[in-house]
Amino acid sequence: MGTKFSVQAEMPSHGSDEEEKPCRACSDFKSWAKKQNKSTFTPNTKAPPRTDCPLDRKELGHYTWGFLHSMASYYPEKPSRSQQEAMSQFFNIFSQFYPCEPCALDFQDDIKEHPPKTESRNALAKWLCERHNTVNEKLGKPVFDCSKVHERWRDGWLDGSCDQ
């Protein structure tokens, strides 16, 4: 199915003889710190940890999936032809510029095999959920019940727990 990628993927070289800083968007924090020859991170006990640092791979993925699922759940129920084409183009462009290169290449392969389904809100939301579940399976994470995408990303859970 697409290119399998490792959670600890190696950073691509961009042809420079100088050693490049590791890409935070392509690795988790521990791997990033290790590549910078830092065995552990000891936060300053006098100051709280910073919250304005670049996103690591896990954070980037979490926030990106949240944005994409929200976008799909608010997509028109009956999109025009131009909206359908624009959304399809969005996913193709998105896959080319996603900051984590192994993730981007994997997503490119996946959407070549499974092109975006943009004919309706439900079709897009289900397609995206299936793409996300493909990634979750590769990472050994649980899959999400795609029948609940709008509850999770637009309407809130049926038990009212989001309304409090």
C-alpha positions in Angstrom: 0.0 0.0 0.0 2.2 3.1 0.4 5.7 3.6 1.7 6.0 2.4 5.2 7.8 4.8 7.4 9.5 4.5 10.7 8.5 6.5 13.7 12.2 7.3 14.1 12.7 8.1 10.4 16.2 9.3 9.4 16.4 12.9 8.3 16.9 13.5 4.6 20.1 15.2 3.5 19.7 18.2 1.3 23.1 17.9 -0.3 25.0 20.2 2.0 28.5 19.3 3.3 27.6 21.0 6.6 25.8 19.0 9.2 22.2 20.1 9.4 20.1 20.6 12.5 17.6 17.7 12.9 14.1 18.5 11.7 11.7 18.6 14.7 8.7 18.0 12.4 10.2 14.7 11.4 11.0 13.2 14.8 9.7 13.1 18.3 11.3 15.2 20.9 13.6 12.5 22.4 14.9 11.6 19.0 15.4 15.2 18.1 17.3 15.9 21.3 19.5 12.8 20.9 20.5 13.9 17.4 21.6 17.1 18.9 23.9 15.1 21.2 21.7 15.9 24.2 21.1 12.7 26.2 18.4 14.2 28.4 16.5 17.4 28.7 16.5 18.9 32.2 14.1 21.8 32.4 15.1 24.8 34.4 13.4 24.3 37.8 13.0 28.0 38.2 11.1 28.6 35.0 8.2 26.6 33.6 8.8 24.7 30.4 8.3 26.7 27.2 5.1 26.2 25.3 6.2 28.1 22.2 8.7 25.7 20.7 8.5 24.2 17.2 6.1 21.3 17.0 7.7 17.8 17.0 6.4 15.0 14.8 3.8 13.8 17.2 2.4 17.3 17.9 2.4 18.2 14.2 0.5 15.1 13.3 -2.0 15.6 16.2 -2.8 19.2 15.3 -2.8 18.5 11.5 -5.2 15.6 11.7 -7.5 17.8 14.0 -7.5 20.6 11.4 -8.1 18.2 8.5 -10.9 16.4 10.1 -12.5 19.6 11.2 -12.2 21.0 7.7 -13.8 17.8 6.3 -16.7 17.9 8.7 -17.5 21.5 7.7 -17.1 20.9 4.0 -20.4 21.5 2.1 -22.9 18.7 2.0 -23.4 19.4 -1.7 -20.2 21.1 -2.9 -20.1 22.7 -6.3 -17.8 21.3 -9.0 -15.2 24.0 -8.3 -15.3 23.3 -4.5 -14.8 19.6 -5.2 -11.8 20.3 -7.5 -10.3 22.8 -5.0 -10.5 20.3 -2.1 -8.9 17.6 -4.2 -6.2 20.1 -5.2 -5.7 21.1 -1.6 -4.9 17.5 -0.5 -2.5 17.1 -3.4 -0.7 20.3 -2.6 -0.8 19.7 1.2 0.9 16.3 0.6 3.8 18.0 -1.2 4.5 20.6 1.5 3.9 18.8 4.7 6.9 19.4 6.9 7.6 15.8 7.8 9.1 14.4 4.6 8.6 10.7 5.3 5.0 11.4 6.3 4.5 13.6 3.2 5.8 10.9 0.9 3.7 8.2 2.5 0.6 10.4 2.2 1.4 11.1 -1.4 1.5 7.4 -2.1 -1.7 6.8 -0.2 -3.7 9.4 -2.1 -2.4 8.2 -5.4 -4.0 4.8 -4.6 -7.0 6.4 -2.9 -7.8 9.8 -4.4 -9.8 12.3 -2.3 -13.5 11.8 -2.4 -14.9 15.2 -2.6 -18.5 14.7 -3.9 -20.0 15.4 -0.4 -19.2 16.2 3.2 -19.8 12.6 4.3 -17.7 11.1 1.5 -14.8 13.5 2.3 -15.0 12.9 6.0 -15.1 9.1 5.5 -12.2 9.2 3.0 -10.0 11.3 5.4 -10.9 9.0 8.4 -9.8 6.0 6.3 -6.5 7.8 5.4 -5.9 8.6 9.1 -6.7 5.0 10.1 -4.1 3.8 7.5 -1.5 5.9 9.3 -2.7 4.7 12.7 -2.3 1.1 11.6 1.2 1.7 10.4 2.1 3.3 13.7 0.4 0.6 15.8 -2.3 3.0 17.1 -6.0 2.1 17.4 -8.2 2.9 14.5 -11.1 5.3 14.8 -14.8 4.4 14.1 -15.4 6.4 10.9 -19.1 6.5 11.5 -18.4 8.9 14.4 -16.3 11.5 12.5 -18.9 14.3 12.7 -19.6 13.6 16.4 -15.9 13.9 17.0 -15.0 16.9 14.8 -18.2 19.0 14.3 -21.3 18.1 16.4 -19.9 16.8 19.7 -20.5 13.5 21.4 -24.1 12.3 21.6 -23.8 12.0 25.4 -23.5 15.7 25.6 -20.1 15.6 27.2 -18.8 18.4 24.9 -21.6 20.7 25.9 -20.5 21.3 29.5 
